[in-house]
Amino acid sequence: MAEGDTDDAEDGIAERRMRFVFALRSRGVTDGRVLAAMERIDRGAFLRGIFAERAYEDTPLPIACGQTISQPSVVGLMTQALELEPRHKVLEVGTGSGYQAAVLACLARRVYTTDRHRRLVRDAEAVFVALGLSNITAMTADGSRGLPDQAPFDRIIVTAAAEDPPGPLLAQLAIGGIMIVPVGQSDTVQHLIRVRRLAEGFDYEELRAVRFVPLVEGIAPD
């Protein structure tokens, strides 16, 4: 590739990233730290084949094990809703591609992420290493049960839809903590819920309509 071609390619990538951030802003992602994290983490690193070319589109895309990588604006809005601080310890249920965990890792002290698919965890770990993200611990586990050995968590984010906020996850949320979880009984009627744990009880706030794969208990046989 000639030097001019290299410059043109780099300019093209820079322009796509600029449009990417502008699209996030236009869809309600306004937190400067969240935008900076999403600009830093290349979504294309978490996609394979022809789908990597669509990394900067605001659309969900297929990944292995019949799962999807969420659309960037939803990742941004969920991350923003967590109100993350640099000292926070975060649990993510549903590693998937690893993209959401990587964004979280730019904003929090430590991220624990679980998935029921071993292949997804292995693939995500490889990308974390390649990106130099050393504050993520990924493991194959039944995410609906959380990680009681590591609790309490300052923040919990669930990237699959449950019929109700899972009791074990609520129990592992620190006092003053926040959990973001899609809730709904079908893939057509789901709402993103923000749960705040108070000194006595929980406060629930409905944020927006969403569509996620269902939260499934157990470890996948793959």
C-alpha positions, 0 to 999 in steps of 0.5 A: 500500500502506498503512503498516500493510500495509508493516509487515506485509510487512516482518514477514513477510519478517523471520519467513521469514528467521528460519525460514530461518536456524533451518532451516540450523542444524537441518541442520548449518550452525552456523558463525556467519560462514556463517549471517550471510552466508546471512542477508545474501544474499537467495536470492530475488535469484537466482530469477525469477518464481514461484520467487522466492516459494520462495526461503526453502525448503530445496529446489533450484529451476530456473534458466535453461539447464536448471540448478538453484540448490542447496538452501540447506542444501547451500550452507551445508554446502559453504561451512562445509566450506571453512573460509574465512578473510577473506584467502582467494582462492577459485575456484568452478566452476559459477556457476549462479545466482550464489548460492553465489558471493555467499555466498562473497564475504561470507567471502573476499577474492576469488572467481573463478567460472566457468560454461560457460553465458554467459547464467548468467554475465551474469545472475549478474553483474547480481545481483552489481552490484545487491548491491554485491558488488565482489570477484567475478570471473565469467567464461564458461570450461571450469571443469574446467580451472580458471583457471591464470592466477589459480592457486594458490587457497586454496579451490576449490568445485565445484558439479557432480559429477565422476567424480573430483576433476579433476586440473587443479583439484587442481594449482591448489590451494595447499599447505594449501588445501581443495577441496570437490567432489561425486564420483560416476559417476551422479546417484543415487550422489554423495558430497561430498568434502573434499580437503586439499592437503598438502606431499606429496600430498592427503588425501580426506575423504567428507562426505555424500551429495549430488546435483548436475548433472554437470560437463561440459567445454567451453563451452555453445553458448548 
